[in-house]
């Protein structure tokens, strides 16, 4: 049986989770010993062993899923930012790198059609309609059955595309200059400039606006949400000044079935300013 849109979207979200964990390892945001090396789509990836970090990423990806289902997302970004400390005081957060995924070409599927099978050229993979992509053991196994791999039952073309994106990500990260100390990250969204693409506000509120330097405007108001604040607004900084960065490096364009998205990394001006200050010091 052909996969449904919900199943296909779940494969993408599993990829996004692995993509995020791997970025954190490759850019050394956390000690290397805190990551496990594993295999995903037949290529090495890394996964954090810290329960709180894993839970945070899982919650963020779940929030991304809801906005993708709403058809409101243009881009997803894993944002790395630097928080300077001088004289024991914490300065304003500065964006260093943004790992972008342009998902603006994802299909917008109505709720009634999300469980319909997707049939497209080049797909010869059959899927049991009773199977799920859940990795939890079944109740009959009483927790003893081995967890199902997250890359199982993925269409071979889509799996190869995911694999290629992860391989190129590793190569591109090895070519980037090291990050300064005191860096952290978040996951942010850029919404489509469409009349029905409203910011995801409500209760509970999973998203809050990013700082002005990462804001873009549409229809007269801000359209950029993020999972957590990056350290407050940058006083006097021009709105949208950090969008696009000063250097962009392509990673991979993925096109398989109904999924079409592009990935790249943007390096912000603050990264080069910090490097210049360090070399002068």
Secondary structure, 3 states (H helix, E strand, C coil): CCCEHHHHHHHHHHHHHHHHHHHHHHCCCCCHHHEEEEEECCEEEEEECCHHHHHHHHHHHHHHHHHHHHCCEEEEEEEEEEEEEECCEEEEEEEEEEEEEECCCCCCCCHHHCCCECCCCCCCCCCCCCCCCCCCCCHHHCCCCCCCCCCCCCCHHHHHHHHHHHHHHHHHHHCCCCCCCCEEEEEEEEECCCCCCCCCCCCCCCCEECCHHHCCEECCEECEEECCCCCCCCCCCCCCCCCCCCEEEEEEEEEECCEEEEEEEEECHHHHHHHHHHHHC
